[in-house]
Amino acid sequence: MADEDAPTAHDERAEAEHRWPAAVGALVILTSYVTLSPELFGVVRYGVAVVCLLLLVPIIVINPHRLRRQTTWSRRVSVALVLIIGVTNQVLLVGLVQLLVANTEDGPTVLLAALQVWLTNVIGFALLYWEIDRGGPVVRTQRRRSELPPADFRFPQDEDHDASPEVAAHSSKSSNWLPGFVDYLYFSLSNSMAFSPTDVMPLTHRAKLLMGLEAFAGFVLLALVIARGVSLLG
């Protein structure tokens, strides 16, 4: 007779997430900051990149391979890092919009900067979603599901348990699946391109506001880039 009190696969802790996908995403953002045209954003971008790098180093040190450990200070540093990146991206976006509207810089330079800002925005929001959802990457895997904070986002895997067997095999209920950085990166990319939720639904006010801000930023940037491209062709 089975032990009714024995934990099911759904109640077990998930395997800790790898550190490097998110770390590589952060490094791509910092590289983009450093390589932005100096005529556009000056030397401030170097200062922001240095500050973010200094915050990133201790986060990697405490969890060099998999995200298993979290302290109060490491959580604060992680959140501070994604917030600095998020605010910087929005400041860069506003500056880029002003340049696109003013039409004072040469076309290729501005269009390349637009691509860089758009890319950093996608990765930056992915990091932010990854950091806030269900308590963050460490809490998501190191606590049982019954102990997790309420979710900010609903993924398809969270409701696929009653689908066909080959689909249900990957569901949260069947395989104890939990979202990782690549999942947040994908839906950040789709949200920035489609300007609306695709397969991932926001569940909380903060999630809706963040996704709305990302979609609005992507729409404004794309509209102005297309307009600038048309003016260059003319």
trRosetta pair geometry for C-beta under 8 A, 3 or more apart (Angstrom, degrees):
i j d omega theta_ij theta_ji phi_ij phi_ji
2 6 7.0 -100 173 29 87 128
3 6 4.1 90 87 -27 108 107
7 11 4.2 -125 -162 87 95 124
7 12 5.7 119 134 -67 126 73
7 144 7.7 -105 -141 -125 134 132
8 11 5.1 93 53 7 71 100
8 12 7.4 -120 100 -19 41 87
9 12 5.7 -45 -151 15 38 118
9 174 7.4 11 91 175 135 31
9 175 7.3 -51 145 -134 132 18
9 176 5.3 -122 154 -36 84 111
10 145 6.4 -50 157 17 76 150
10 172 7.5 70 -133 138 92 72
10 173 5.3 -9 -102 -150 126 55
10 174 7.9 4 -74 -52 94 14
10 176 6.0 -173 -113 -85 34 80
11 144 5.4 6 -178 -160 71 117
11 145 6.2 -110 -120 31 44 101
11 146 6.6 2 -132 -13 92 108
12 144 7.2 -74 -146 -118 8 87
12 176 5.8 -46 65 -103 92 157
13 141 6.3 76 178 168 89 58
13 142 6.2 17 -152 -138 129 24
13 143 6.9 154 -110 79 99 9
13 144 6.1 -77 -69 -79 72 58
14 140 7.1 -30 48 135 129 80
14 141 4.4 -91 75 -130 93 81
14 176 5.3 -176 -89 143 89 107
14 177 7.7 73 -117 -147 135 13
14 178 4.8 -127 -8 7 173 126
15 66 7.9 -77 162 -153 80 141
15 141 6.6 -48 92 -158 25 129
16 66 4.0 92 107 161 119 117
16 67 5.4 -168 -177 64 100 58
16 68 4.6 -40 -108 -72 159 81
16 138 7.8 5 -137 -126 100 59
16 141 4.9 146 -103 116 48 147
16 142 6.9 32 -93 -64 96 88
17 66 6.6 151 78 -155 31 78
17 67 5.0 -2 62 30 85 116
17 137 5.2 -86 45 -170 138 111
17 140 7.6 28 -20 76 123 119
17 141 6.0 -176 -17 -26 82 148
17 180 5.0 161 -129 -125 123 103
17 181 7.0 125 172 -13 138 90
18 21 6.1 86 90 -2 105 95
18 65 7.1 -59 -139 167 69 57
18 66 5.9 -54 -100 -101 40 69
18 67 7.7 29 94 -8 6 88
18 180 7.7 40 35 -161 80 137
19 22 6.8 -84 -176 49 45 98
19 23 5.6 31 147 -20 84 124
19 60 6.5 112 168 -130 140 72
19 63 5.4 166 -86 123 125 95
19 64 6.4 -131 23 158 163 19
19 65 5.9 177 8 158 117 8
19 66 6.4 -133 -27 -89 86 16
19 67 5.9 136 -81 -54 74 82
20 23 5.1 -61 -134 45 40 113
20 24 5.7 44 166 -24 75 102
21 24 6.0 -55 -148 34 25 109
21 25 6.6 28 152 -19 60 106
21 180 7.0 70 58 149 152 110
21 181 4.4 167 108 72 120 133
21 182 5.9 -73 -166 -50 154 84
21 185 7.8 -118 165 -18 114 140
22 25 5.4 -52 -152 34 35 116
22 26 6.5 35 152 -18 66 102
22 127 6.4 112 -154 -114 97 88
22 130 6.3 -163 -105 122 123 159
22 137 7.3 -96 -30 -53 157 160
22 181 4.4 -147 -64 -99 87 153
23 26 5.7 -52 -151 35 34 111
23 27 6.4 32 152 -17 65 106
23 56 7.0 118 -137 -171 84 115
23 60 6.0 72 -113 -94 137 111
24 27 5.6 -56 -146 39 33 111
24 28 6.4 41 152 -25 65 101
25 28 5.7 -50 -151 29 31 113
25 29 6.8 32 151 -18 62 102
25 123 4.7 -175 -171 -163 100 114
25 126 6.6 -101 -166 87 154 124
25 127 6.1 179 115 -65 131 105
25 181 6.8 -149 -7 172 143 132
25 185 6.7 -138 -100 -92 140 126
26 29 5.7 -53 -156 33 35 113
26 30 6.5 30 151 -16 67 105
26 52 7.1 -162 -179 163 105 116
26 56 5.7 164 131 -110 146 134
26 81 7.1 -4 -131 160 136 126
26 85 7.3 -106 -131 -77 83 152
26 123 7.8 -174 -72 150 33 120
26 127 6.6 88 -74 -98 86 147
27 30 5.6 -52 -144 39 37 110
27 31 6.2 41 154 -21 67 104
27 56 7.7 134 -68 177 76 166
28 31 5.7 -54 -148 37 30 112
28 32 6.4 33 152 -22 63 106
28 119 7.5 -95 146 145 116 116
28 120 7.8 -167 118 -98 85 70
28 123 6.0 -158 82 -104 119 174
29 32 5.6 -56 -153 34 30 113
29 33 6.6 35 150 -23 64 101
29 52 7.6 -92 101 152 112 161
29 85 5.8 22 151 -143 157 124
29 120 4.7 102 -131 -135 84 93
29 123 5.5 -150 -63 93 104 130
29 124 6.1 104 -112 -67 142 87
30 33 5.5 -46 -151 29 36 115
30 34 6.6 32 153 -16 65 104
30 49 4.7 112 -158 -143 88 91
30 52 5.6 -160 -91 90 112 130
30 53 6.1 96 -141 -64 157 92
30 56 7.9 -83 -40 -15 146 152
31 34 5.8 -57 -150 37 33 109
31 35 6.1 14 159 -5 68 114
32 35 6.1 -67 -139 47 28 100
32 36 6.7 52 156 -49 63 89
32 116 4.7 164 -164 -167 108 101
32 119 6.4 -166 -102 85 155 114
32 120 4.9 -154 88 -64 150 115
33 36 6.1 -37 -161 -5 30 114
33 45 4.5 -174 176 -175 87 101
33 46 7.7 165 135 -75 103 31
33 48 6.0 -121 -165 87 150 111
33 49 4.5 -179 93 -70 132 107
33 52 7.9 119 13 28 159 143
33 88 7.3 -10 -104 153 127 141
33 120 7.3 96 -54 -109 77 153
34 45 6.6 176 -86 132 32 109
34 46 6.6 70 -114 -100 76 69
34 49 5.3 56 -60 -89 91 170
35 116 7.2 -151 87 -122 97 147
36 40 6.0 -98 161 67 103 121
36 41 5.2 7 121 33 137 128
36 45 5.5 -147 47 -121 125 172
36 92 7.6 -110 -110 -139 160 129
36 113 6.0 69 -147 -125 89 94
36 116 6.0 -177 -92 110 85 155
37 40 4.4 78 78 1 99 109
37 41 7.3 109 75 15 62 83
37 109 5.3 52 -72 -169 162 107
37 112 7.5 99 -35 84 114 112
37 113 5.7 -69 14 -72 109 118
38 41 7.4 -93 -138 59 30 62
38 42 6.5 57 -169 -113 69 20
38 43 7.3 22 -143 -65 101 61
39 105 6.9 141 119 -120 124 121
39 109 7.2 -2 62 171 127 149
40 95 7.0 115 167 138 88 120
40 96 7.4 25 -175 -93 128 73
40 99 6.5 -24 -135 -69 98 161
40 105 7.0 12 -87 -92 92 163
40 109 7.3 -176 -49 152 118 108
40 110 7.7 145 -97 -103 129 64
40 113 5.4 133 -77 -113 176 157
41 44 6.5 -98 159 55 86 98
41 45 5.0 68 115 -40 123 120
41 92 6.5 -10 -103 -119 143 90
41 95 6.3 99 -97 117 90 159
42 45 7.1 146 80 -1 55 88
43 46 5.3 -36 -173 23 69 116
43 47 7.0 69 136 -17 77 97
44 47 5.6 -55 -159 36 45 113
44 48 6.4 42 148 -18 74 104
45 48 5.7 -53 -148 38 35 111
45 49 6.2 38 153 -21 66 106
46 49 5.7 -55 -147 37 31 113
46 50 6.4 32 155 -20 65 105
47 50 5.8 -54 -148 34 31 110
47 51 6.4 29 155 -17 65 106
48 51 5.8 -55 -148 37 31 110
48 52 6.3 28 156 -16 66 109
48 84 7.0 176 -157 163 92 109
48 88 5.2 114 -164 -113 150 143
49 52 5.9 -58 -146 39 29 109
49 53 6.2 30 155 -21 64 108
50 53 5.7 -56 -147 36 30 112
50 54 6.4 31 155 -20 64 105
51 54 5.8 -56 -151 35 30 111
51 55 6.6 25 152 -14 64 106
51 84 6.6 -126 113 -178 120 158
52 55 5.7 -57 -151 39 34 109
52 56 6.1 36 152 -25 67 108
52 81 6.0 99 -144 -146 77 86
52 84 6.0 -163 -85 100 92 131
52 85 6.4 81 -117 -68 135 91
53 56 5.5 -53 -142 33 33 114
53 57 6.6 43 158 -33 64 98
54 57 6.2 -40 -149 16 30 114
55 58 7.2 -64 -165 36 34 96
55 59 6.8 29 148 -16 66 115
55 77 5.4 -179 -161 -174 90 94
55 80 6.1 -133 -140 95 145 106
55 81 4.4 180 123 -84 135 101
55 84 7.4 137 14 26 160 144
56 59 5.6 -67 -155 39 37 114
56 60 6.2 33 155 -19 73 107
56 81 6.3 110 -71 -131 70 144
57 60 6.0 -61 -152 36 29 107
57 61 6.4 31 153 -24 65 107
58 61 5.2 -50 -143 34 39 117
58 62 6.4 35 161 -19 69 102
58 74 7.1 -138 130 -110 101 82
58 77 6.2 -45 80 160 117 170
59 62 6.4 -56 -151 34 28 105
59 63 7.1 -31 166 38 61 94
59 74 6.3 127 -112 -158 68 90
59 77 5.8 -158 -65 111 98 119
59 78 5.6 116 -117 -82 131 83
59 81 6.9 -52 -29 -18 151 155
60 63 7.1 -92 -149 70 27 62
60 64 5.9 56 165 -107 73 60
61 64 6.6 6 -134 -66 23 92
62 69 5.5 -123 162 90 96 119
62 70 7.9 97 136 -98 135 36
62 71 7.3 -115 -149 10 151 104
62 74 5.1 -78 55 -108 169 143
63 66 6.6 -89 -173 95 100 33
63 67 4.8 49 175 -111 155 51
63 68 6.3 161 -122 31 107 63
63 69 5.6 -170 -73 46 94 86
63 74 8.0 105 -10 -176 104 147
63 138 7.5 -137 -71 -86 156 112
67 70 7.8 33 177 -56 88 99
67 137 4.7 4 120 125 165 114
67 138 5.0 -121 155 -81 101 73
67 141 7.0 108 86 40 96 131
68 138 6.9 95 -171 -136 6 94
68 141 7.9 -75 -101 95 57 117
68 142 6.4 121 -151 -84 55 124
69 74 7.4 58 120 49 86 168
69 138 7.0 -65 84 -134 17 136
70 74 5.6 -142 -148 83 56 121
70 75 5.6 60 -177 -61 107 96
70 136 7.4 120 -116 99 155 134
70 138 4.0 149 -39 98 129 166
70 139 7.1 -48 30 -47 162 74
70 142 7.6 -170 10 35 112 153
71 74 4.6 90 48 9 79 103
71 75 6.9 -143 87 -7 39 87
72 75 6.0 -58 -153 35 27 110
72 76 6.5 24 153 -16 63 108
73 76 5.6 -55 -147 38 35 111
73 77 6.2 35 154 -20 68 105
74 77 5.6 -51 -144 37 33 111
74 78 6.3 37 154 -22 65 105
75 78 5.8 -54 -148 35 30 112
75 79 6.4 25 156 -13 64 107
75 136 6.9 -174 -133 15 96 172
75 138 7.9 -102 -88 38 93 134
76 79 5.9 -56 -146 40 30 107
76 80 6.1 33 154 -22 65 109
77 80 5.6 -54 -144 37 30 114
77 81 6.4 36 155 -25 63 104
78 81 5.8 -53 -153 29 29 113
78 82 6.9 16 157 -9 63 104
78 131 6.0 -179 144 -136 105 120
78 136 7.1 86 110 -149 146 139
79 82 6.2 -60 -150 40 33 102
79 83 6.1 31 154 -19 67 111
79 131 6.2 153 -98 161 63 134
80 83 5.7 -60 -144 40 29 111
80 84 6.2 31 158 -21 66 106
81 84 6.0 -55 -149 33 27 108
81 85 6.5 23 155 -14 62 108
81 127 7.9 -86 114 157 97 137
82 85 5.6 -53 -147 40 35 113
82 86 6.1 38 153 -23 66 107
82 124 7.3 142 -158 -166 73 70
82 127 4.7 -161 -119 127 109 107
82 128 4.8 154 165 -87 124 66
82 131 4.9 -147 -5 2 163 158
83 86 5.5 -53 -144 37 31 113
83 87 6.2 28 159 -15 66 105
83 128 7.7 99 -75 -109 49 105
84 87 6.1 -55 -144 39 28 106
84 88 6.1 29 156 -19 64 110
85 88 5.7 -57 -145 39 28 112
85 89 6.3 31 156 -23 64 106
85 120 7.6 -138 -174 175 98 100
85 124 4.6 -161 138 -129 109 106
85 127 6.5 21 77 69 150 145
85 128 7.9 -151 79 -53 108 97
86 89 5.8 -54 -150 32 28 112
86 90 6.7 22 156 -15 62 105
86 124 5.4 155 -87 163 58 117
86 125 7.2 92 -112 -81 98 56
86 128 5.5 59 -73 -69 130 136
87 90 5.9 -58 -153 36 33 108
87 91 6.4 33 151 -19 67 106
88 91 5.7 -56 -149 37 33 111
88 92 6.2 32 154 -17 67 106
89 92 5.7 -55 -147 38 31 111
89 93 6.2 36 152 -25 64 106
89 117 7.0 135 -155 -163 76 77
89 120 5.4 -163 -108 119 107 103
89 121 4.9 141 -179 -94 131 69
89 124 4.7 -147 -35 33 152 169
90 93 5.4 -48 -146 33 34 117
90 94 6.6 36 154 -19 64 100
90 213 8.0 -32 -98 170 123 122
90 217 7.2 -99 -112 -103 76 141
91 94 5.9 -52 -151 33 32 109
91 95 6.5 29 152 -14 64 107
92 95 5.7 -57 -149 40 33 111
92 96 6.1 33 154 -20 67 108
92 117 5.0 -162 128 -121 116 112
92 120 7.3 21 68 76 153 139
93 96 5.7 -56 -146 37 29 110
93 97 6.3 33 154 -21 64 104
93 117 5.7 148 -85 171 65 129
93 121 6.6 64 -70 -80 123 132
93 217 5.6 -34 -157 -154 161 114
93 220 7.8 84 173 84 114 121
93 221 6.6 -79 -146 -72 100 117
94 97 5.7 -52 -149 33 31 112
94 98 6.6 34 152 -20 63 104
95 98 5.7 -54 -153 33 33 113
95 99 6.6 30 151 -16 65 104
96 99 5.6 -54 -150 36 36 111
96 100 6.3 36 152 -20 68 105
96 110 7.5 137 -155 -161 85 84
96 113 6.0 -168 -116 126 114 111
96 114 6.0 140 -179 -94 135 69
96 117 5.2 -103 -30 -11 160 168
96 221 7.2 25 104 -121 129 100
97 100 5.6 -53 -145 37 32 111
97 101 6.2 28 156 -16 66 107
97 220 6.5 -12 -104 145 128 119
97 221 7.3 -95 -78 -92 91 66
97 224 6.2 168 -129 -22 73 172
98 101 5.9 -57 -146 39 28 107
98 102 6.0 24 157 -17 66 112
99 102 5.8 -56 -137 41 29 107
99 104 6.9 -98 -149 45 70 88
99 105 5.5 -1 -171 10 114 124
99 110 5.7 -164 131 -124 120 116
99 113 7.7 7 78 84 153 146
100 103 7.2 21 174 -67 31 63
100 110 6.3 145 -86 174 71 132
100 114 7.2 68 -73 -82 125 123
100 224 4.3 73 134 159 151 125
100 225 7.0 -74 -126 -72 142 51
100 227 7.6 94 167 73 112 106
100 228 5.4 -94 -151 -55 94 134
101 224 7.1 -60 -58 -139 72 128
103 228 7.3 -176 -103 -119 90 96
103 231 7.1 -64 -125 123 131 162
105 109 5.4 -99 158 81 116 120
105 110 4.8 133 89 -56 118 108
106 109 5.0 77 71 12 88 110
106 110 7.1 -177 86 -7 42 93
107 110 6.1 -70 -148 41 28 104
107 111 6.0 20 164 -16 69 113
107 228 6.6 165 -132 160 90 105
107 229 7.9 112 -164 -100 120 47
107 232 4.5 82 -125 -97 159 131
108 111 5.8 -59 -140 41 28 108
108 112 6.2 29 162 -19 65 107
109 112 6.0 -58 -150 36 26 109
109 113 6.4 25 153 -16 62 108
110 113 5.6 -56 -149 38 33 112
110 114 6.3 39 150 -26 65 103
110 228 6.6 -104 106 176 130 159
111 114 5.4 -46 -148 30 34 117
111 115 6.7 38 152 -19 63 99
111 225 6.4 103 -125 -148 79 99
111 228 6.8 -167 -76 106 93 129
111 229 7.1 84 -104 -77 131 89
112 115 5.7 -50 -154 32 35 112
112 116 6.6 34 149 -17 65 105
113 116 5.6 -55 -149 38 35 112
113 117 6.2 33 154 -18 69 106
114 117 5.9 -54 -144 38 30 108
114 118 6.2 31 156 -20 64 108
114 221 6.2 157 -161 -174 99 103
114 224 7.8 -155 -122 93 136 100
114 225 4.9 145 159 -93 159 120
115 118 5.8 -55 -146 37 28 111
115 119 6.3 28 156 -19 64 108
116 119 5.8 -56 -148 36 29 110
116 120 6.3 23 157 -14 65 107
117 120 5.9 -55 -144 40 31 107
117 121 6.2 36 153 -25 64 107
117 221 7.0 -154 99 -131 114 143
118 121 5.6 -56 -151 33 29 115
118 122 6.6 30 153 -20 64 103
118 192 7.3 135 -171 167 89 136
118 218 6.9 85 -140 -121 96 77
118 221 5.6 170 -84 130 100 151
118 222 7.8 83 -110 -64 137 77
119 122 5.8 -52 -151 32 33 110
119 123 6.5 20 157 -7 66 107
120 123 5.9 -58 -143 45 33 104
120 124 5.6 38 156 -26 68 113
121 124 5.6 -53 -137 38 25 114
121 125 6.4 22 163 -14 62 105
121 192 6.8 133 109 -119 107 140
121 214 6.9 152 160 -138 103 84
121 217 6.0 -147 -163 120 149 136
121 218 7.1 -179 113 -73 140 81
121 221 7.8 179 15 -13 160 160
122 125 6.4 -60 -151 37 24 104
122 126 6.5 26 151 -20 61 109
122 185 7.5 65 148 -158 94 71
122 188 5.2 130 -169 131 68 107
122 189 5.3 49 -163 -90 129 65
122 192 5.1 -88 -96 1 94 161
122 214 7.9 97 -103 -162 49 119
122 218 8.0 68 -73 -89 87 119
123 126 5.4 -54 -150 35 34 117
123 127 6.5 36 153 -20 66 102
123 185 6.8 3 -116 -125 63 99
123 188 7.4 129 -86 109 19 149
124 127 5.8 -52 -152 33 31 111
124 128 6.5 30 151 -18 64 106
125 128 5.4 -53 -147 37 37 114
125 129 6.2 39 155 -19 69 102
125 188 4.7 159 93 -141 103 121
125 191 7.7 -109 121 75 147 130
125 192 7.4 154 42 -59 146 114
125 210 6.8 151 -147 167 102 104
125 214 4.7 46 -103 -96 162 135
126 129 5.9 -52 -146 37 30 109
126 130 6.1 31 154 -20 64 111
126 181 6.9 76 154 -170 109 76
126 184 4.6 128 -160 125 77 94
126 185 4.2 42 -145 -92 153 56
126 187 8.0 137 -109 62 87 68
126 188 3.9 -109 -68 2 84 155
126 189 7.7 13 -66 -31 124 75
127 130 5.6 -57 -144 40 29 115
127 131 6.1 27 157 -21 65 111
127 181 7.7 9 -98 -139 57 105
127 184 7.7 137 -59 117 19 136
128 131 5.8 -58 -145 36 28 110
128 132 6.4 6 165 -5 65 112
128 210 6.6 -153 118 -158 131 142
129 132 6.5 -72 -144 42 25 95
129 133 5.8 23 170 -28 67 116
129 152 7.4 -153 -151 95 75 132
129 153 6.8 32 -167 -28 112 144
129 184 4.4 177 91 -153 116 119
129 187 7.5 -118 128 80 170 109
129 188 6.3 -160 10 -68 139 108
129 207 7.6 72 -123 -130 91 89
129 210 7.1 166 -76 122 83 144
130 133 6.7 -49 -129 24 18 108
130 136 7.8 54 139 -144 60 56
130 137 6.2 13 164 -58 93 105
130 179 7.9 -134 -115 123 73 107
130 180 7.9 18 -132 169 113 36
130 181 5.1 22 -118 -109 150 70
130 184 4.3 -145 -63 31 88 166
131 136 5.4 -3 -167 -117 49 90
131 137 7.2 -42 -104 -14 46 92
132 136 6.9 1 -89 -73 15 71
132 152 6.0 32 115 -15 100 159
132 206 7.2 -106 157 119 153 133
132 207 8.0 -169 101 -80 127 83
133 136 7.6 127 59 -73 50 27
133 140 7.4 29 105 -77 85 129
133 151 6.3 17 -168 -154 90 69
133 152 4.5 -114 -110 39 74 108
133 153 5.5 -38 -118 19 132 102
133 179 6.9 -12 107 67 149 131
133 184 7.4 -165 8 -91 140 124
133 207 7.8 66 -91 -96 90 120
134 139 6.7 -165 130 100 74 106
134 140 4.9 76 103 -96 120 94
134 148 5.0 -11 -166 -179 101 120
134 149 5.8 163 -153 64 40 81
134 150 7.7 -123 -102 106 62 22
134 151 5.2 -7 -68 -103 96 68
134 152 7.1 -123 -30 8 60 81
134 178 7.7 -122 83 -156 160 112
135 138 7.8 -89 127 72 97 68
135 139 3.1 -73 121 91 125 151
135 140 6.3 173 66 -52 92 64
135 143 7.4 15 72 24 159 137
135 148 6.2 -137 6 -155 126 73
135 149 4.4 134 -53 16 97 115
136 139 5.1 81 58 19 79 104
136 140 6.7 -140 93 -17 35 94
137 140 5.8 -50 -143 27 27 117
137 141 7.1 -2 169 4 59 107
137 180 7.7 60 -128 -136 105 62
137 181 7.4 -5 -96 -55 133 90
138 141 6.9 -81 -160 45 27 89
138 142 5.5 -11 168 7 70 128
139 142 6.3 -73 -121 51 23 94
139 143 5.6 -5 -172 5 67 120
139 148 6.8 124 144 -127 98 75
139 149 7.1 22 138 5 146 101
140 143 7.6 -70 -134 40 5 90
140 148 6.7 47 -119 -124 51 123
140 178 5.2 150 161 173 113 141
140 179 7.6 -79 -167 58 156 71
141 178 6.3 -169 -80 67 78 155
143 147 4.1 -115 174 89 117 118
143 148 5.7 154 93 -72 120 66
144 147 5.0 82 59 10 76 105
144 148 7.6 -123 100 -28 41 83
145 148 5.6 -36 -152 1 41 119
145 176 7.8 -135 -45 -139 122 85
148 151 7.6 28 130 -60 124 77
150 203 7.5 -134 155 114 102 132
150 204 7.2 117 115 -68 115 121
151 154 6.5 101 116 -74 137 62
151 158 7.6 98 -166 -113 179 156
151 203 5.8 62 101 38 84 151
152 202 6.8 -29 161 -148 76 72
152 203 5.9 -178 -173 50 26 94
152 204 4.8 -63 -128 21 73 119
152 206 6.8 -58 -134 78 123 97
152 207 4.1 155 175 -65 98 128
153 179 7.4 -5 84 -1 121 164
153 187 7.6 133 -169 98 149 161
153 200 5.3 5 -177 177 118 109
153 201 6.8 150 -159 76 64 43
153 202 6.1 -40 -102 -104 73 46
153 203 6.3 -166 -87 2 18 97
153 207 5.9 180 -65 -148 77 146
154 158 5.2 -114 -161 62 75 147
154 159 7.1 32 174 -21 112 115
154 200 6.9 163 76 -159 49 59
154 201 4.6 -12 53 59 103 98
154 203 5.7 98 -27 -55 96 116
155 158 5.1 112 60 -11 70 101
155 172 7.8 118 70 -47 107 119
155 179 5.5 160 -44 -67 151 117
155 183 6.5 -10 -114 179 143 134
155 199 7.4 34 -154 129 59 95
155 200 5.6 -17 -101 -110 61 91
156 159 6.8 -86 -164 49 39 86
156 160 5.8 46 151 -46 78 116
156 199 5.2 -34 -41 174 114 112
156 200 7.7 -82 -22 -77 74 61
157 160 5.5 -52 -130 19 36 121
157 170 5.9 -87 -120 129 109 85
157 171 5.2 170 -168 -133 69 45
157 172 5.1 110 133 -37 92 81
157 177 4.7 -73 161 95 145 144
157 179 7.9 166 45 -66 127 78
158 171 7.5 141 -89 -164 6 83
158 172 4.9 20 -107 -3 51 139
159 162 7.9 -38 170 27 64 92
159 171 7.6 -112 75 -142 14 115
160 163 4.6 -34 -167 5 75 127
160 167 5.4 -114 -178 146 120 97
160 168 5.7 -166 137 -101 83 51
160 170 6.8 -4 93 78 145 80
160 171 4.0 -154 78 -92 88 106
160 172 7.9 114 40 7 86 72
161 168 5.3 71 -151 -145 33 99
161 171 4.2 -175 -71 126 64 160
161 172 7.2 -69 -53 55 107 68
161 173 3.9 7 -91 45 141 132
161 174 5.8 162 -122 -29 86 94
162 168 6.8 111 -25 -99 6 124
163 167 4.0 -55 111 92 131 127
163 168 4.9 179 60 -57 76 83
163 171 7.3 154 27 -59 105 127
164 167 4.9 77 59 17 79 106
164 168 6.7 -160 86 -9 31 95
165 168 5.7 -58 -132 42 28 109
165 169 6.4 46 161 -40 62 97
166 169 5.9 -33 -152 8 29 120
167 170 6.7 -68 -173 35 40 99
167 171 7.4 56 136 -46 67 98
168 171 5.1 -31 -156 -6 52 125
168 173 8.0 -40 -168 68 90 102
168 174 5.4 105 152 -29 79 151
169 174 5.8 -114 -134 120 26 146
169 175 6.4 61 161 -49 53 119
170 174 7.3 30 34 70 12 118
170 175 5.8 -29 -137 13 29 146
170 177 6.1 52 171 -59 63 149
171 174 4.7 76 58 17 92 102
171 175 6.5 131 61 17 44 91
171 177 6.5 -150 142 21 19 126
172 175 7.3 -78 -121 58 14 72
172 176 6.9 23 -170 -141 54 18
172 177 4.8 -98 -93 59 53 86
172 178 7.1 77 -124 -73 98 52
174 177 8.0 18 63 -8 72 101
179 183 4.0 -120 -153 81 93 149
179 184 6.3 98 155 -45 123 83
180 183 5.5 106 53 7 55 102
180 184 7.6 -118 111 2 33 91
181 184 5.7 -59 -151 40 38 107
181 185 6.0 40 152 -23 71 106
182 185 5.4 -52 -144 37 33 115
182 186 6.3 37 156 -23 65 103
183 186 5.9 -51 -149 31 29 111
183 187 6.7 12 159 -5 62 106
183 200 8.0 125 164 -79 93 139
184 187 6.3 -61 -145 44 31 98
184 188 6.0 37 155 -23 66 109
185 188 5.7 -55 -144 36 28 113
185 189 6.4 31 155 -20 63 106
186 189 5.8 -57 -153 35 29 111
186 190 6.4 20 155 -12 65 107
187 190 5.5 -49 -139 41 40 109
187 191 6.0 45 157 -23 67 105
187 198 6.7 -156 -135 47 80 103
187 199 6.9 -114 -103 62 106 83
187 200 4.1 2 -133 17 152 142
188 191 5.8 -54 -144 37 27 111
188 192 6.3 25 156 -18 62 109
188 214 6.8 -97 -152 -171 79 159
189 192 5.9 -60 -148 37 27 108
189 193 6.3 12 158 -8 64 113
190 193 5.9 -64 -142 45 31 103
190 194 5.5 4 169 3 72 118
190 198 4.4 -58 145 4 136 146
190 199 7.4 29 92 17 165 86
190 200 8.0 126 67 21 127 102
191 194 6.5 -60 -120 51 22 91
191 195 7.5 77 176 -98 52 13
191 196 7.2 -137 -138 74 65 16
191 197 6.6 -4 -104 -97 97 42
191 198 7.0 -128 -68 -5 60 95
191 200 7.9 -62 -55 62 112 109
191 211 5.5 -97 -159 -152 146 93
191 214 5.6 48 120 103 119 127
191 215 5.7 -89 166 -71 86 91
191 218 7.7 152 120 5 66 152
192 195 7.7 18 -172 -71 19 52
192 214 5.7 -78 -83 159 82 102
192 215 6.8 -146 -105 -97 37 48
192 217 7.8 -40 -130 80 93 91
192 218 3.9 166 -163 -85 73 150
193 218 6.9 -99 -63 172 29 146
194 198 5.5 105 35 -67 160 106
194 215 7.9 -49 86 -124 60 107
195 215 4.3 105 -150 -167 57 103
195 216 7.8 92 -145 -66 97 33
195 218 6.3 -152 -85 84 80 114
195 219 5.0 60 -108 -67 131 110
196 215 6.4 78 -58 -128 37 149
197 200 6.2 -123 -157 80 97 57
197 201 5.5 67 179 -105 154 52
197 202 6.6 -132 -82 -4 132 84
197 211 6.6 22 -71 169 86 151
202 207 3.6 178 -150 121 102 109
202 208 4.4 158 115 -71 146 63
202 210 7.8 167 -116 55 137 88
202 211 5.2 -136 -52 7 137 142
203 207 6.1 41 42 46 55 150
204 207 4.6 95 56 7 80 104
204 208 7.0 -148 93 -5 42 87
205 208 5.8 -58 -149 38 32 110
205 209 6.2 30 156 -18 67 107
206 209 5.7 -53 -144 38 32 111
206 210 6.2 31 157 -18 65 108
207 210 5.9 -56 -145 39 29 109
207 211 6.2 23 159 -13 65 110
208 211 6.0 -58 -142 42 28 106
208 212 6.0 30 156 -21 63 110
209 212 5.6 -57 -146 38 28 113
209 213 6.3 30 155 -21 64 105
210 213 5.7 -52 -147 34 30 111
210 214 6.5 29 155 -16 64 105
211 214 5.7 -52 -146 37 33 111
211 215 6.2 32 156 -18 66 107
212 215 5.8 -56 -144 39 30 109
212 216 6.1 29 157 -19 65 108
213 216 5.8 -56 -145 38 28 110
213 217 6.2 29 157 -19 64 108
214 217 5.8 -56 -147 37 29 110
214 218 6.3 27 156 -17 64 109
215 218 5.8 -57 -147 39 29 111
215 219 6.2 30 155 -21 64 108
216 219 5.7 -56 -147 35 30 112
216 220 6.3 27 157 -16 65 106
217 220 6.0 -56 -147 37 29 108
217 221 6.2 24 158 -15 64 112
218 221 5.9 -59 -143 40 28 109
218 222 6.0 24 161 -17 65 111
219 222 6.0 -58 -143 39 25 107
219 223 6.1 25 159 -19 63 110
220 223 5.9 -58 -146 37 26 110
220 224 6.3 17 160 -11 64 110
221 224 6.1 -63 -148 41 27 104
221 225 6.1 25 157 -19 65 110
222 225 5.7 -56 -143 38 30 110
222 226 6.3 30 158 -19 65 106
223 226 6.0 -56 -150 35 27 110
223 227 6.4 26 153 -17 63 108
224 227 5.5 -53 -146 38 34 113
224 228 6.2 34 154 -19 66 104
225 228 5.7 -53 -146 37 32 109
225 229 6.2 35 153 -21 64 105
226 229 5.6 -53 -148 36 31 114
226 230 6.4 33 153 -20 64 104
227 230 5.8 -52 -149 34 31 112
227 231 6.6 31 151 -19 63 104
228 231 5.6 -53 -150 35 35 112
228 232 6.5 37 151 -21 66 103
229 232 5.7 -52 -150 32 34 112
229 233 6.6 33 153 -17 65 103
230 233 5.7 -54 -151 35 34 111
230 234 6.4 32 151 -20 65 106
231 234 5.6 -54 -148 36 34 112
